[in-house]
Amino acid sequence: MPDRILLIEDDQELGAQIVESLKKAGFDPTWWRAGRHLEPAHLSGLVLVILDLMLPSVYGLDILKELRASGAEVPVLVLSARNDTADKVRALKLGADDYMTKPFWPEELVERVRARIRRPALQRGDALEVGKLRLDLATRGATVDGGVVELTRVEFDLLAALARRPGVAVTRGWLVEHVLDPDREGNERTLDVHVSRLRKKLGAAVRVETVWGIGYRLGTGAEPA
């Protein structure tokens, strides 16, 4: 069956072009012409949400915030006429996976969609696999290239949070709130210490990358030259 994509875009002409391009590329798009609150049923089976920011009814960033607050992991590609760096950073901090500025060619959007969908993350039941890294969520075991890596509770939870969205920046604030113990170690400086220790244990085969001004992400593919 074709991959399902939700497009939320109020521009009639642009929306029609995107839908046509997605269909020609083999996708199954659903088009909403106004913002509205996303329910779990709306997300079932989706591989991607394409989200305009300037929407009637419910603003795009509010939709994005609600989506990430719900814990949904469906990728979000933001469309916006605003090309300010601050706007891009804000959208990424809120959990967007990609950001495209208008105007753009629909063909370019399709390629961005394909690139997002083929991110090398494999989730099977209780396992997460990204490159040479494998996390067993049931036993809380970690291996790199088949070798066992001993991780603390915080290190495992931190790595699992990044592995669920490889190549995507996760904010330091989100990691502090959802990974660290707020009563004992809930601050960003402590998070940085855990990341440093985790990097030493993982070695060069798995990259926990710093995204300046945002947070951390799990690198994908070959190590950069």
HUKA-V479496 format. One record per residue. N is the residue number from 1. RES is the residue in one letter. PHI is phi in radians with two decimals (999 if undefined). OMEGA is omega in degrees with one decimal (* if undefined). Layout:
N|RES|PHI|OMEGA + N|RES|PHI|OMEGA
This chain:
1|M|999|179.5 + 2|P|-1.13|176.0 + 3|D|-1.16|-178.0 + 4|R|-1.58|-179.9 + 5|I|-2.26|175.1 + 6|L|-1.77|176.2 + 7|L|-1.84|175.7 + 8|I|-2.06|-171.9 + 9|E|-2.67|-176.1 + 10|D|-1.60|178.5 + 11|D|-1.30|-172.6 + 12|Q|-1.11|-177.4 + 13|E|-1.18|-179.3 + 14|L|-1.14|179.7 + 15|G|-1.03|179.4 + 16|A|-1.12|177.9 + 17|Q|-1.12|-179.7 + 18|I|-1.13|179.2 + 19|V|-1.03|179.7 + 20|E|-1.07|-179.4 + 21|S|-1.14|179.3 + 22|L|-1.15|178.4 + 23|K|-1.12|179.1 + 24|K|-1.11|-179.5 + 25|A|-1.46|175.7 + 26|G|1.68|179.1 + 27|F|-1.67|178.5 + 28|D|-2.02|-175.7 + 29|P|-1.51|167.5 + 30|T|-1.97|-172.7 + 31|W|-2.01|169.9 + 32|W|-1.80|-176.8 + 33|R|-1.69|176.8 + 34|A|-2.64|178.1 + 35|G|-1.30|173.1 + 36|R|-2.72|-177.0 + 37|H|-1.27|-178.4 + 38|L|-1.48|174.9 + 39|E|-1.75|178.7 + 40|P|-0.93|-179.7 + 41|A|-1.13|179.4 + 42|H|-1.17|-173.7 + 43|L|-1.57|-175.6 + 44|S|-1.04|176.4 + 45|G|1.42|-179.4 + 46|L|-1.34|173.4 + 47|V|-1.79|-176.9 + 48|L|-2.91|169.1 + 49|V|-2.03|173.8 + 50|I|-1.80|-165.9 + 51|L|-2.17|170.1 + 52|D|-1.34|-179.1 + 53|L|-1.61|-177.3 + 54|M|-1.52|-174.7 + 55|L|-2.09|170.2 + 56|P|-1.27|176.5 + 57|S|1.36|-179.6 + 58|V|-2.17|-177.2 + 59|Y|-1.14|-174.7 + 60|G|-1.03|-180.0 + 61|L|-1.14|176.0 + 62|D|-1.19|175.7 + 63|I|-1.09|-179.6 + 64|L|-1.10|179.5 + 65|K|-1.06|179.7 + 66|E|-1.11|-178.9 + 67|L|-1.08|-178.8 + 68|R|-1.27|178.1 + 69|A|-1.13|179.2 + 70|S|-1.32|-178.1 + 71|G|1.54|179.7 + 72|A|-1.13|-175.1 + 73|E|-1.84|179.8 + 74|V|-1.06|179.7 + 75|P|-1.11|179.5 + 76|V|-2.23|174.3 + 77|L|-1.88|-176.2 + 78|V|-1.58|172.0 + 79|L|-1.95|-179.9 + 80|S|-2.74|173.2 + 81|A|-1.41|-178.9 + 82|R|-1.59|-178.7 + 83|N|-1.93|177.9 + 84|D|-1.19|179.4 + 85|T|-1.03|-179.2 + 86|A|-1.07|178.6 + 87|D|-1.16|179.3 + 88|K|-1.12|-179.2 + 89|V|-1.10|-180.0 + 90|R|-1.08|179.6 + 91|A|-1.11|179.3 + 92|L|-1.16|178.1 + 93|K|-1.10|-179.4 + 94|L|-1.39|174.3 + 95|G|2.03|175.5 + 96|A|-1.20|179.9 + 97|D|-1.69|178.7 + 98|D|-2.73|-175.2 + 99|Y|-2.53|177.5 + 100|M|-2.09|178.5 + 101|T|-1.71|176.4 + 102|K|-1.53|-3.2 + 103|P|-1.39|176.9 + 104|F|-2.61|176.1 + 105|W|-1.46|177.4 + 106|P|-0.95|178.8 + 107|E|-1.11|177.6 + 108|E|-1.15|178.2 + 109|L|-1.07|179.7 + 110|V|-1.02|179.2 + 111|E|-1.18|175.4 + 112|R|-1.09|178.9 + 113|V|-1.08|-179.7 + 114|R|-1.06|-179.3 + 115|A|-1.12|-179.3 + 116|R|-1.16|-175.4 + 117|I|-1.24|-177.0 + 118|R|-1.59|174.1 + 119|R|-0.91|-171.8 + 120|P|-1.40|173.8 + 121|A|-1.94|-179.5 + 122|L|-2.20|178.8 + 123|Q|-2.03|179.5 + 124|R|-2.27|178.3 + 125|G|1.02|-177.1 + 126|D|-1.71|-178.4 + 127|A|-2.19|172.6 + 128|L|-2.14|178.4 + 129|E|-2.24|175.6 + 130|V|-2.40|-177.3 + 131|G|1.03|-178.1 + 132|K|-1.50|-179.0 + 133|L|-1.60|173.5 + 134|R|-2.35|177.8 + 135|L|-2.02|174.3 + 136|D|-1.68|-174.1 + 137|L|-1.25|-179.4 + 138|A|-1.29|-178.1 + 139|T|-1.65|-176.7 + 140|R|1.02|176.3 + 141|G|-1.77|-179.6 + 142|A|-2.28|174.1 + 143|T|-2.32|174.5 + 144|V|-2.19|-177.9 + 145|D|0.95|177.1 + 146|G|1.53|-179.9 + 147|G|-1.61|-177.9 + 148|V|-1.26|175.7 + 149|V|-2.08|-179.5 + 150|E|-1.44|-177.2 + 151|L|-2.16|172.2 + 152|T|-1.31|179.5 + 153|R|-1.04|-178.2 + 154|V|-1.15|-179.1 + 155|E|-1.07|179.5 + 156|F|-1.14|-178.5 + 157|D|-1.12|177.5 + 158|L|-1.11|-179.4 + 159|L|-1.15|178.8 + 160|A|-1.13|178.8 + 161|A|-1.08|178.8 + 162|L|-1.31|-177.2 + 163|A|-1.22|177.8 + 164|R|-1.22|179.1 + 165|R|-2.41|-175.5 + 166|P|-1.09|179.6 + 167|G|1.40|-177.2 + 168|V|-1.99|-179.8 + 169|A|-1.25|174.1 + 170|V|-1.91|-173.5 + 171|T|-1.17|178.5 + 172|R|-1.10|179.5 + 173|G|-1.06|179.3 + 174|W|-1.14|-179.5 + 175|L|-1.13|177.5 + 176|V|-1.06|-175.9 + 177|E|-1.23|-171.5 + 178|H|-1.79|-176.4 + 179|V|-1.97|-176.5 + 180|L|-1.43|174.9 + 181|D|-1.45|-174.2 + 182|P|-1.11|-179.0 + 183|D|-1.38|-174.2 + 184|R|-2.06|-169.7 + 185|E|-2.61|-173.0 + 186|G|-1.50|174.9 + 187|N|-2.57|-172.7 + 188|E|-1.24|177.6 + 189|R|-1.12|177.9 + 190|T|-1.17|176.5 + 191|L|-1.00|-179.7 + 192|D|-1.07|178.0 + 193|V|-1.14|178.3 + 194|H|-1.09|179.0 + 195|V|-1.10|179.4 + 196|S|-1.05|179.0 + 197|R|-1.16|-179.9 + 198|L|-1.10|178.8 + 199|R|-1.04|-180.0 + 200|K|-1.12|-179.3 + 201|K|-1.25|-176.0 + 202|L|-1.37|-177.6 + 203|G|1.33|-173.6 + 204|A|-1.33|-174.6 + 205|A|-1.26|-179.9 + 206|V|-2.24|-174.1 + 207|R|-1.89|168.8 + 208|V|-1.68|-170.1 + 209|E|-1.70|174.2 + 210|T|-1.50|173.1 + 211|V|-1.90|-170.4 + 212|W|-1.02|179.5 + 213|G|1.45|-178.0 + 214|I|-2.17|-176.0 + 215|G|3.01|-176.7 + 216|Y|-2.32|173.8 + 217|R|-2.53|175.7 + 218|L|-1.58|-178.4 + 219|G|-1.15|178.9 + 220|T|-2.16|176.4 + 221|G|1.32|-176.1 + 222|A|-1.27|178.0 + 223|E|-1.18|-177.1 + 224|P|-1.11|-179.8 + 225|A|-1.28|*
